[in-house]
Amino acid sequence: MPEQNPSELQFSHMGLYVTDLPRMAAFYKRALRFTETDAGDLGPVQLVFLSRDPSEHHQLVLATGRPREIGFNVVNQISFRVPDIATLRLFHDRLLAEGALDMHPVTHGNAVSVYCRDPEGNRLELFVDTPWYCEQPLREPIDLSRSDEAILAQAEAIAKRLPKFMSRTQWQADVARRMQEDQRG
């Protein structure tokens, strides 16, 4: 059996059932700056395809068919990486302006995140990685009005309290080794 390469399986996109397709498409286009790449009907289901990457036809597809009264949302969260804290603040403000609900800026030590809910209650996370690893789960509130340096210093101090604290580079090397072992079987 040939050895597997981790890049042979790559995550590409996800789909969400929605109740109000125009409202949800507008939210993702305005708040997170997705571009609509296609839209149309597939039988009784209406679809909107959205992407922020020109090499991906869609990263998110919204489909009609979600019941209005749903007892439980099986989507835990949809997470988006941003390059820096300034961009995180920018999206935080856009999300608030577009009616995102339940906004929570936090640090996980290994990231600084903003959690919120889209208009239909799906939880979103926008995050920036930090240079550190610390064991998870960890979630502590953080104040985005502070300087970038103060936010990173707080995230590092929180991460350093945990016994498995290390650099992200060290952690990535360890995970790469473990993944190679898992591929061998």
Beta strands, then each sheet from edge to edge (+ up, - down):
strand 1: 14-18
strand 2: 35-42
strand 3: 45-51
strand 4: 60-64
strand 5: 78-81
strand 6: 101-107
strand 7: 111-117
strand 8: 123-129
strand 9: 132-133
strand 10: 140-141
strand 11: 166-167
sheet 1: 1+ 4+ 3- 2+
sheet 2: 5+ 8+ 7- 6+ 10-
sheet 3: 9+ 11-
end
